[in-house]
Amino acid sequence: MSTSPYPAPVRTLSDITREQTDLTPAQVAHLQALTSDWQMLADLSFADLVLWVPTKDGQGYVAGAQMRPTTGPTLLDDDVLGEHLPRGKRTLVDLALDEGRITRGRDLDWRADVPVREETVPVVHQGRVIAVIARHVNLATARTPSRLEVTYLQCAGDLAQMIAEGSFPYPGSADASGSASPRVGDGMLRLDAAGLVTYASPNALSAYRHLGLAADIVGAHLGRLTAAIAPSQLPVDEAVEWVAGGAAPRTTEIEARGVTIVLRVLPLLHDGLRVGALVLVRDVTELRRREQELLSKEATIREIHHRVKNNLQAVAALLRLQARRVQAPEAQAALGEAVRRVGSIAVVHETLSRSVDGLVSFDEIAERLASGVVEVARAEAPVQLQRSGRFGTLPAETATPLALVLTELVQNAVEHGAGVRGGLVEVLAARADRELTVQVRDDGVGLPEGFDLERSANLGLRIVAGMVKTELRGELVLERREGGGTSAVVSLTVPTGEAVPD
């Protein structure tokens, strides 16, 4: 029996609870909100966490999620997601589920000569225990804890009690798991019920020093102190004082003296009453500076594309003016082709000037280019244009040469396919993942006998062939259609960009 070389799909909490438990959608959503934010609990506890969810048959539990601490060594080197635990095998898990209270083992559990203390926390939702969190603490490096570690453990105990009471995660609170959201190690402040700072970690104190704090932060009212430090935020000073004082679960940014810090405030509740707050602090000054630099670069690039478009349009206007002054038909035709080619590139740059990521929706460009060629031809012959399929999103390095290729192929179909009698010109695009195929076909007289693209005197087709090969690294095929007409097919692989299915 062969084994697949690819790893099995990752099981999610949603998958496990749907398949193996009787939890309601609201209960599953509560667990998802909890596990999206429980890295904080693992770090404050210096412990590995495993979420045990009762199975449908009531005879045991299934591991729905796990989390390792970043503040200490892990005990769970292997993933336990999806493992089953029979009732009766772990008494602490059974007690937490049956009695709805936090339970700590009296005896140590030894794992590979490592002493482990286990504690279980019932997860309560709307008055019902729906799961159990098992905390596994490595005691191999036990020593007299520092003030920071004692405060961490106190905060972990408060959060565990809130989970057991059903007040954490906060109902309706926004997810604070963004890349800039503070973590425990970034900096932490502990507030009492009045909003006074009872403990400040060294990182949190440094962040406030950077904002301009000169006095000691311990004993100060964090809300009033923060509002005083950031006077430029006058329209929201009142809200800053209220939030930073620990009144509401919220994430807010404070800026002063060119420094930006993010505060994540988590009120600590016992029996529904606020007894204090945990405030995570992160200095994001450098992160915001880099973001601003990126925004500035993006704006500069868009402005460059806008100016290039304007310059190309000016060149096209000059060529058009020159075409009106020459008498020779061949010169007029050559200048007209140059105007069309310059205009094609200008359309791409116009679209790029509105893009924020260097990608363009090529369907809009294709419509404008093909319609423009056909509109000019209609003055001499009735030409009908049909376009189907989607090009999708393309990067600039692909969009520019492809715009020229498409323009030349449509122009060639109009001139040599429809001719003076008119006819139908079709543009078909097929996109699957990163593979793109573009076909331009007409219902005209078709290619002449013995046609050879390599020896063709048609400048437009030679331009197309060169660009497809060198710029697009693709393939061009020209052939006669059954029943009359010509088909030109361009096949290429898009280097980047959003794939659009057929």
N, C-alpha and C positions, 0 to 999 in steps of 0.2 A: 504494500500500500504506500503510495507516494505521499509525501508531505509538501504542502505549498511552501514556496520560499518566502512568501509574504506574511507579515504578522496578521493575526486575527484582528478584526475591527474592535476598537476600544468600546467597552461596555460603559454606558452612562447611567447615572442615577435614575434618569427617566426610563431607560430601557429596563433596568432591574426592577424598579417598583411597578412598572406596568405588567411585567411578565410574572412576577413572583409574589406580589403583595396585593392587598385589598385597599390600599390607600386611595383616597379621593384625589381629584386634580388639585383641590385647594391644599390638601395636606402635602402632596408632592411639591407644590410650589413653595410651601413653607420650608421644606427640607432643602430645596434648591437654593433658596435665599440664604439659608443658614450655611450650607457648604460653600457658597460663593464667597463667604466672608469669614470662614473659620480658620484661615491662616493666622489671624490675629490671636485666636484662642490657643492654637498650638504653640505659637511663639511665647505668649505670656505664661503658658503652663510648662514650657520646656518639655513638651510631651508629644508623642504620636497620638493621633486621633483616628478612631474607626467608628463609622456610623453603622450600627446594627439595626436593621428594619425587620419587624416580625413578618414571617411568611404567611401565605394564605391559610395553610393547614393549622397554624397556631402551634406547631411542634418545634419551632426554632426561629432562627434569624438568618438574614443574608446581609453580607457586607455591601452596603450601597455606596460608600465613599470612604476615603482615607486621606489624612494629611500628615506630613512630616514637619517637624519644627525647623526653623532656620537659626534658632538661638541655642541649639544643643544637638547632641548626637541622636541619630534615629535608632530605633529598635526594630523597625520593620524594613529590612532591606528588600524584601520581596513584596509585590503587590498582593493585597488580600481581597481586592474588589471582586465581588461575585462569590466569595467563599461562604459556606454554610456553617452555622453554629447550632447544634441541637440544644434545646432547653435542658437545663440541669447540668450542663458541662461547665458553664461559667455562672456561678451563683450571683455575682454582683450585677451582671446584665439582667438576670431574671428579677432581682429585687428592685432595680431601677424601673423596670417596666411595670411590675405588679404593684409596687407601693408608691411610685411617682416621686421618689426622693433621691437625692445625691447620696451615693454609697461608696465608701472607701474600704478597701481590704485591710484587715488587721495584720495579715501575714504577707511577707514579701514573696513575689513570684520570681523564680530563678530561670533565666533563659540564656543558655550557653554561658554559664558562669557569670551572668550579669544580673544583679538584683533589680527587680522592677516593682514599682508600686502601681497598682491599678485603681482607678476611680471611675465610676459610671455616673452619667448625667442623663436623666430622662429629658427627652425633647417633647415639650408640651405645645399643642396647638388647639386653641379654643377649648381648654380644659381637659383635653385627652392626651395621654401619652401615645405618641405615634412612632417613636424610635428611641434608641439609646446611644449616647456617645460614650465610648470607652476611651479613657485617657491612660496612656502607658508612659510612666516617668522612669528614666534611666537614673538609678541611684549609685552607679559605679563611681561617679566623680563627686559624691556628696561631700559638702563642706559647709562651713558657716556662710550663709548667704549674705551678699552685700545689700545695701539699702535699695539699690535698683532692683535686684532679684526679688527681694521681699515685696516691693511694690508691684512688680510684675505678677507675682503669685496672688497678691490680694485682688488685683484687677481681674485675674483669671477666675478667681473664686466668685467675684461679683457677676461676671458674665455667665458663668456656669449656673449661678442661682437664677439669673434672668431667663436662661434657656429653660430651666426647670419650672419656672413660673409662666412661661409662654410669652414673655415680653421682649425676647430677642430671638431672631432679628426684628427690628422695629417694623411694625405694620405700616405698609405704604411708603417706607423710606426708599430713597433712590439707591441704586447699586453704586458703591464707592470703590469698585475694584479697578478703576482706570489706572493707566500707567503712571500718572502723577500723584495718585492717592498715597498718603503717608502709610508706612508700615511701622510696626512696633520698634524696629531697630533705628528708624530715622530720627525719632525723638518722641518723648512722652511726658505729659503733664497729668498729675492727678489733682482733681478739684474736690472740695467738700460741697455740701448741699448749698452753701451760700455763694459758691463760685470762686472761693479763695484757693490759691495754689497751695497744696500740701506737699507736693513733691515735683521736682523738675529733673529730668535726666540731663546729662551733660550735653547731648546733641540738641535737645529742646532749648536749653539755656543758650547755647551758641547761636541758634537761629534767632532768638529774640535779641541777643547782643548785636547781631548783624543788622537788625531792624532799627537799632538805636537805643535799646534799653541799657540804662546805666546802673539802676538800682537792683536790689535782689528781687527775684520774681516770686520766691516762696513767701507766702503770706499776703500777696497782692491779689486783688480781684482781677482775674484774667480778662474779663470782658471790658472793664473800664480801662485797664492798662493797654489792651490791644487797640481800643478805639482812640486813645490818646496818642499812641505811637503812629497811627496812620491817619493823620488829619486830612489827607487829600481825599479820603473816602467819605467826605462829609454827607453826601446824600444817603449813605447807608450806615452811618456811625451807630445809629440806634440799633439796627439789626446786628451789626458786628458785636456790640456790647452784649446783646441778648444771646446770640449764638455762642460766642466765645466764653460766655459765662456758664455754659453747660446746660442751657435751657432746652435745646432741641438737637436731635440727631441731624447733623448737616456738615457738609464740606464747604469751606470758604477759603478764598485767597486774600492775603493781606500784603500790601505793597507799600514800602517806604524806603527812602534813600537809595533807590535803585535795587532794592532787595525784595524778592517775592517769596513768601512762605505759604504753604497750604496747611490749614487746620482741619482736622477731621474730629468732630465732637461727638462723643457717645455718652449720653446721660446714663448713669447707673441707677437702676430702680430696684427697690425692695417693696414687695406688696403694692406695687403701683405708685409708690412715692419716690421722688428723686432724692437720693442720698449722696450724690456726688456726680462726677463726670470723669471720663477718660478722654484726654485730648492727645491725638497723634499729630506730630509736627514734622513737616518736611520743608527744607530749603530748596526751592525749585528755581532759583535765580538763573543758574546756568542753563537749565532746561528751557525756560521761557526765552532766554536770550537766543538759544539755538533755533527755537521755533520762529522767533521774529526774523532771524537771519534767513531762514528758509522761505518765509513769506515774502521777504524783501527780494530774494533771488527769483522767486516765482513771478513776482510782479515785474521785475526787470526783464525776465525772459519773455513775458507776455507783451511788454512794451516793445521789445526788439522785434518780435513777430509782427506787431502792428506797424512799426516803421518800415520793416522790409516790405510788407504788403503795400504800404503807401508808395514806396520807392518803385516797386514793380509796376504798380498801376501808372505811375508817372512815365516809366520807360515805355509801357504799352501805348500810352497816349502819344508820346513822341514818335514811336514807330508808326502809329496810325496816321499821324499828321504827315509823316514822310511819305507814306504810301499814297496819300492824296496828291502829292506833288510830282511823283514819277509818272512817266507815260507808258513805259514798257509793261505789258501785261505780266511777263514773267517776274519782274521786280515787284509789282503790286502783289502778286500771289505769294512771293517769298516773304514780303513784309507782313502780309496778312497771317501767314503761318507763324511767324515770329510773335506777332501780337497774341495769337491764340495760346501759344506755348507759355509765354510770360504770364498771361492771364491765369492759366491753369495753376502755376506755382503760387500766384498771388492769392487764389482762393484757399489753398492749403494754409498759407500763413495767416490769412484772415481768421480761419477756424482755430488755428493754434493760439491766436491772440486772445481767444476766449477760453482756452483750456488752462486748467491749473496743474495738470500732471504730464503734459507733453503728449497726450493721447487725443485723438480726434475721432468723432463718429463719421466714418467715411461715406455712409449712405447719403448724408446731406451734400457732401462734396460731389459724389457721383451724379446725383440728381441735377445739381447746378451745371456741372460741366457738360453732361450729355444733352441736357435741354438747351444749353446755350448754342452748341454746335448745330443741333437740329433746327432751332429757331432761325438761324442765319440761312440754312439751306432751304427752308420753306418758301423763302422769297422767290426761289427759282424753280423748285419742284416740290410737290406734296410729299413730305416725309413724315412717317408716323413713328414715334418712339415708344417702346414698351420696356419697362424695367421690372425685374423680379428678383427675389432673394435678398439677402442682407450681407453687406461687407463686414459689419460690426465695427468695433473700435480698433484703430491702428495707431502705432507709434509714428512720430513725425518722419523718421528715417525711411519708413515704408510708404507713408501717405504721399510724400512729395513725388517720388518717381512713379508711383502708381497713378497719380493724377495725370501726369504727362502721358503715360502709356494709354490710359483710358481715353484721353482726349484724342490722341492720334488714331486709335483704333476706331472710335466713333466717326471721326472725320473721314477716315479712309472708307468706312462702310457707307457713309453718305455720298462721298464723291464717286467712288468706283462701284458701289453696290446699287444704291438708289439711282444715281446718275440723274439725267435730265428728266426721266420718266417718273421719278419718285419711287416710293416703296416703303417697306417696313424695316426698321433697325431695332434689334433687341439687345438689351444688356442684362445678362443673367449672372448673379453672384451666388456662390455656395460656400458657406463657412462651417467647418466642423472642427472644434477645438482650435488648433493653430493653423490648420490647413485651409487655404483660400483658393478658390477657382473662379476666375472671371471669364465669361464668354461674351463676345460681341459678334453678332451675326446679322446678315442681311439676306434679302431675297432677290438679289440682282443677278447679273450674268455669271458671276463666279470668277475664280482665278483663271488666268490664261493657261493653255496647255504648256507643260514643261516649266511652270513657275518654280523658281529657286530663290528663297529668301536671301541666301548669302550673296547672290549676284543681282538682286533687285536694285533698280535705279531709284526706287521710291525712297526719298530721304526720311519720310515719316516712319515707314516700316523699319528702316535701318536704325533709327533712333529707338524705336520700340524694342527691337531685338537686342540692342546693346544694353538698354536699361534693365530689361528683364533678366539678362544674364549677369550683369555686373552689379547693379544696384539692388535688385530684388532677389538675386540668386535663385531665380525660378526658371520656368520653362515656357516657351512660346510655341504653339502649334497652329499653323495656317493650313486650311484644307477646304476643298470644294464640298458643298452640301448637296445631298441627294435632292433632286428636284430644282436645283439652281440656287445660287447664292454662295456666300463665303462665310466661314466660321473661323474666328480667331480666339484661341483659348490660352489664357495665362494661368499657370499653376505656381503657387509659392507657399512657403512656410513663414508665418508671421512670427518674428522673434519675440515680441511681447504684446501685451494688450489683452483685452477681455474677449474671450472666445464666445462666438454667437452661434448657437446650433442652427441647423437648416430649418 
